[in-house]
Amino acid sequence: MNKRESVLKLLDDSKRQLYYPAGFFIHFDKIYQSGQAAVEKHLEYFRYTGMDILKIQYETVFPQLPEIENPEDWGKMPLYRKDFYENQLNIANALIKDAKNEALVIMTLYSPFMCARATAGGEDKITAHIREAPDEVKKGMEIITESLMIFIKGCIEIGIDGFYASTQGGESHRFSDPNIFKSCIKPYDLILMHEINRSCIFNILHICDFRGKYNDLSPFLDYPGHVISYVKELGGKEISAKEVSSMFHRPVMGGMDRNGIIVTGNEDQIKARVLEVLKSAPDKFLLGADCTLPNNVNWDNIKTAISAAHEYVSE
């Protein structure tokens, strides 16, 4: 059985997993973020660590626009077309040709809100704009969503297997009124996620806690996504993979702290932590971290964690 088949078994309740697949992600140095250098670094990392999916890192950040200073300025948001994503699409095309026979190849997709934050130049500005005048910000969100749809369709055309769709905006610190998230952020997430769900065989919904924790995951329960990459803390308490799987009725990915043992531990400590995670994991589970690992993590640590997952036999 190849890696594609083993990961797709996560989605078939009638088929038993022979082992736990695994995948951990890092951002590569800037010299490896474009062209053939990016292609070769992705392949090197994928093959060295032995992970079961090849996720393409997205590095085409929306540029900060100083002309968007006030909420009413979001109508000035430019529409980035296919040429804006040329580097990402070229990398994806090469990796699909080189590795699709080995494993599922998926593209990182940042949400419209995350791209709006980059455009605004910071966390505080985009949040303040939405609080002050959400209808004005929606004008920009609509344009960003249209642009990201161009990127999505470009990836689908060249044969991408799916997306690692990252979303933010629903963190507990951001909006006291949950209706702001539901009206100004969620609809644009769902436009894109319904498209990838319709067109791709394997999508991961990543509820990202990089910028803040969550008190409630219920706004995300109706998001598409074949697998849920989950937060480890909810309402100030640790939440288990089994709880998340039961909540979403889907397989989950995670279990390892992105700044924990996989970064700081030795080989025995990493193996012990993987064993601990898998003992309490749901039947349909993909070992990973709660977000991207630090760039300076030792690749051997990642290789150790993945090997431990593959070798694990449930009791």
N, C-alpha and C positions, 0 to 999 in steps of 0.2 A: 504493500500500500504506500502510495506517495503522500507527500505533505498536503497536497490539495484535497485528497480524499479524506485524510484523517481530520482535517479542520472542518470540512463540510459535514462530517458525521455529527458535529455539534448540533446541527440543525435538523437532524433526523432522529426522532425519539425511538424509532424502531431499530436503530443501529447502536450497538454498544461501542463506546470509546475503548480502543485497545491501549491507549496511553493518553496522558494529558498533554496536549500541545501547548506551546509557549511562544511568547513574543515580547520583546522589550525594545524600546525606541529611544534614540538619542538624536540630537542635532549635531551634524558634522561641522567641522571648522569651515570658515567662509570659503576657503580655496576649493572645498569639495561640495559647494552648493550650486554649481552650474556646470553645464556641458558634460563632456566625457568623464571628467574627474568625479563628478557627482555620481554618474552611473557606476563607475568602478568602485567607489567607496561604498555605495549601497550594497553592491554584490559582495564585496569583501566582508562587510559586517554581517550580512545575512548568512553567508556560507561559513564564516569563522565561528559564529555563535551557535549555529545549528538551529536557529529558530524556524517556526513553522509557517509564518507568513512574511511576505516582503512588503513592508509599509514604506511608501515614498514620503520623505519629509517635504513639507511645503515651505518654501523660503521666499516666495514672491510677495513680500509684504506690501500692503497698500501704503502708498507714501502719505506722510503727514501733509495736510493742506492748510496753510496759515489763513487762507481766505475763509475757511469755515471757523468762525470765531464765536458766532451766536447761533441759537437754535434756528432762526429763520434762514441761515446761510446753507442749510442742508440741501436746499433746492439746487445749489450750485455743484453738487456732487457729480463728477464726470463719470461717464460710462466706460469702463475699461473693457476693451474688446479682446478678441482671441490673440492678437499680437502681444498683449500685455503678459499673457501666460505662456508665451512661446518656449521659454526655458523649461518650465515645469512640464509642458506637454512633450517636449523633446526627450527629457529624462524619462518620463513615463513610457514613451514609445520604445525606447531602447531597453528598458528594464522588462517590459512586457515581452519583447522578442527574446531576451536573454534568459528569463527566469519563469515565465508563466507555465512552462512544462514541469517546473519543480514545485511551485507553490502558488497560492493565491497572491496576486499583486494588487494592493489597495493604495489609494491616494489619501493623504491627509487633506481634510476639508475644514477650514475655519468658518465659523458662522458669520452671518451678516453683521451681527452685533460686534464680534471680535474685529472684523475688518473696519467697522465704523470707529471703534476705539483707536485703531492705528491711524485712521484718517484724522481724527480729532487731536491726536497727539497725546492721549493720556486717559487714564481711568477716570479721573475726577471730572474732566470736561464732558465726556460723553454721558456720564451718569447725570451730571447737572443739567445738561441740555434736555435729556429725556424727562427728568423731573419737572423742568420748567415748561416745556412745550412739546409734548410727545408727538403731536400731529405734524409739527414742523420737521422733527427728526425722521418721521416715517417717510418723508419725501426722499431723503437720502437712503434710507433702508431699502426702499423699493428699487432704486438705481443699483445699489450694491448687490441686491439679490438677483437682478437681471444680469449683472456682470458675472456673478458666480455661476449662474446657470449656463452661461457661455462656456465657462471653464469645465463644468461638470459634463456638458454634452461633448466637449472636445475629448475629455478622458474616456467617455463611453465609446466614442467613435473609434478610438485606437485600441479598445479591448480591455479596459480596466475591469478587474473583477469586482471592485467595490470601493468603498470609502470609509475612512476613519473620521467620522463627522463629530467635530468638537463643538460643544456649545457652552456658552457662559451667559450671564445676565440674570440668572435666577438665584444668585447667592443671597444669603440672609441679610447681609449688610447693605444691600444695594437699594432696594425699594421697599418702603414700608407698606405700600399698597400693592398686593400681588396682581391686581388688574393691569398694572403698567407692564409687567413682564408678559402677561397674556395678550395684550393688545399691540405692544410696540416691538417685541422681540420674537415671541413664539411663532406668530404667523409666517414670518420670513424664514425661520428655521424649517418650518413644516413644508413650505413650498419646495425647498431644495431636497429635503429628506424624502418627500413623497416621490420625487423624480428619481432619486438614486435607488429607492426601494423598488420602484417599478422596473428599473433598467438593469440592476446589478444583483449578483447572486450572494454577495457577502458584505454586509455593511455593519460597522461597529458604531454605536452611539456612545460617545465619550462625554459624560457629564463632568466638566472640568472644574476642579476646586483649586486651581493654581492661584487664583486671585481672591478666594474667599470660600467659606464653608456654607453648607446648606442646612436648613431646618426642615425642608419638605421636598420630597421628590415627586409628589403627585402631579405637578404640572408637566412632568416628562413621561408619564405612564402611557400616553397615547402617541408618543413619538415613534416613528418607525425605527428599525434597526434590528438586525438579526441577533446581535450580541450586545450586551450592555457593559461598557467599561465604567465601573462604579466608583463612587467616592467611598472612602473608608470611614468617614465620620458623618453622622446625621444628627442634628439637634444637640451637638456636644457629646454624643456617645458613639462608640465604635459600632458599625453595622457590619454584619457578616455577609459573605457571598451568598449563602443560602437564603438569607432574608431578602437580598436584592433580587435573586432569581425568582423567589416566590412572589415578590412585589410586581415584577415585570412579566413573569411567566415566560422567561427567555433564558438562554445561556448567559453567563457573565464572564468577564475577563478582569483579572486583577490579582489581589492577594498580597503583593509585595509592596512595601513602602519605598517610594522613589528615592528617599534619602536615608534609607535604613540599612539593614544587613547586607543587601546586595551591593551596596557601595562601600560600606565600612568593614564588612566581615571577612573572615578567612574562609577557605574552602569548606571546612567542617561546619562552620556556623551557617553558611549559606545553604548547605544541604539540609541541615537541621530545620532551618526556617521554612524551606520549601516543603519538607515532610510535614511540618506542623500545619501549613496552609492547606495542603492537599488532603490531609486527614479530615478536615472539616468542610471541604469543598462540595458543592453540589455535583451531581453526576455529569452534567454538561458544563464544563469549565475550561477556560483557557488561562493558563498562568501568565501574569504580566505584572506591571506596576500600576499605581494609581495615576501616574502621569509620566511624562518624558523623564528619563534618567538624566543626571548631570552629565555634561559633555566629557568630563574627565574620568568617568567611571572606567574601571579596568574591564576590558572585554572578556578576560578570562573569568571574571566573576559572573558575567552574564551567561557565558558558556556553561559554567558550573550549575547555575540555577536551571537552565534549560535541560541539561543532561539529567539532573535530578528529577525533573518532572517526567521526562521520557522513561526513566527507569522505575518510577514509582509504581508499586502494585498495591491496590487497595486491599484492606483486610476483610 
